[in-house]
Amino acid sequence: MKEKTIDYILRTTWLAVQKMYNEEAAKFGTTMATGFTLLSVDREKGTPSTALGPMMGMEATSLSRILKTMEEKGLIERKPNPEDGRGVIIHLTDFGLEKRDYSKERVLKFNETIRKNISEEKLNNFYEVADLINELISNKKIYDQNDK
């Protein structure tokens, strides 16, 4: 295919971002997925484990593996949900809070660098296009469920 498709550009750009974050995280013996999880957990109140998956757009199985590894590394602890005895709240440990701050710094640096190199108008166009793509996908306007 000579012309780059929209899906190709999205995929290769995301893979480049993911690789960059994983290389950065590897310097500290962790992964981008762990950093993303640290940023998704409420630093004061914790976050119900059942809310994390949908919030992060992850399947429960993948998230379970990440949480198990994070617990083994001392980044999080699981506490019973006082409002629902069957549920669990994920809390960051002091070590997890420290790594969360580092992850946040990396994300902010990425955003700052992009903002310095791309005009506000182009970024607004990017956000608008991304929102429209997400809307088309979530409203099932690309592939009809009845397509075979």
N, C-alpha and C positions, 0 to 999 in steps of 0.2 A: 504494500500500500504506500504510494508516494506521498499523498497528503496526510498530514497528521490529523487524526480524529480528536474530537473533544475528549473522549474517554481516554485516549492515549496520553494526552497532555495532563489530564487530571491524575492518572495513574503514575506516570513517571515523575511528576512533581511531588506527589505524596510519597513515593518511594524514596526520593532524594531527601525530603524532610525527615522521614522516618530513619533513614541511614544516618543523617547528620545527628539527630537526637540520640540514636543508639550508640554512635561513636563517642559522643559526649558523656553519656551515661556509663559507658564501659570504663571510662577513666576512674569511676568510683565503684566499679564492680556491680553495676545494676543495668537496668534496661529502660527504654522509653516507656514501655507498658507500666513498669513500676512507678516511674515519675508521673505518668498520667493518672495513675490510681492515687498516688499521694496527693495530687492536686484536686482530685475529685472528692476526697474525704473532708468533711467539715472539721476544721482544726479545733474548734471548741467543743461542739456537741457530738462529734462523730457522725457516722452515716450508717443507716440500716444496710446490711449486706444486700438485701433484696432490691434496694434502690440504686446501688452502684452500677450493676450491669446495664440497665436501661439508660442511665445517665451517661455512661461511657460508650454505649452502642456495642456492648460486648455480650457474647453468649455466656451463660452461667458457668459452663465447664471451663472455659478459658479463664474467667475471672476467679474461679475457685483455685486454680493452679497458682495464679499470681498472688492471691491472698495467702495461700499456704506458704509460698516462698517468702513473702513479706513478713509473715509471722515468725518464720524460722530465723530470719535476719534481724528480728527485733524492731521492725519498723512500725508494726501495728499490734494491737491486742484486740481480741474479741470479748465483748461484754454482753450479758443478757439484756435484751430490750425490756426496760421496766414497764412499757405499755403493752407489750405482747410477749409473754413468757416463751413463746416458741421462736421468736426472732432474735437476731444478734446485731449489735451495733459495733461497727468497726471504728476504733479510736487510734489515733496516731500516738506513738510513744515519743519521748523527748528526741530520740534518735530519728524517728520518722518525721517529726516536725523540722528537724535540722535538714534532712534530705529534701523535705517538701520545699523549704525556703530556697535550697539550691536549685531545684527543678523550676521553681517560679522565676528565679533569676535568669535561667537559660531561656525560658519561653519569652520573658520580657525583652531580653537581648535580641532574640530572633525578630520579634515584632518591631522593636526600635530600629533595627538594621533595615528591615523591609520598608518601614515608613520613611527612612532617610533616603532611600533609593528609588522610591516609586511615588509619583504625585498622588495627592489626596483624591483628585478626580479619577485617576486610574484605579486606585484602591476601592473607591465607591462603586465604580463599574464592576470590579471583580466581585465585591460583596453582593451586588444586585444580581449578577449572573449566577453566582453560587446559590443564592436564595431561590432563584427561579428553577435551577436544576433540581434542587432539593424538593421544591414544591411539586414539580412535574413527576418526580419519582414517588413522593409520598402520596400523591393523588392518583397514582397508577395511570398517568396520562401517556406513558411511553409504550408500555406493553399492556395490552388488554388482558385481563385474567383469563379470558376465554380463548386467547390465541393458542394454537396448538403447534 
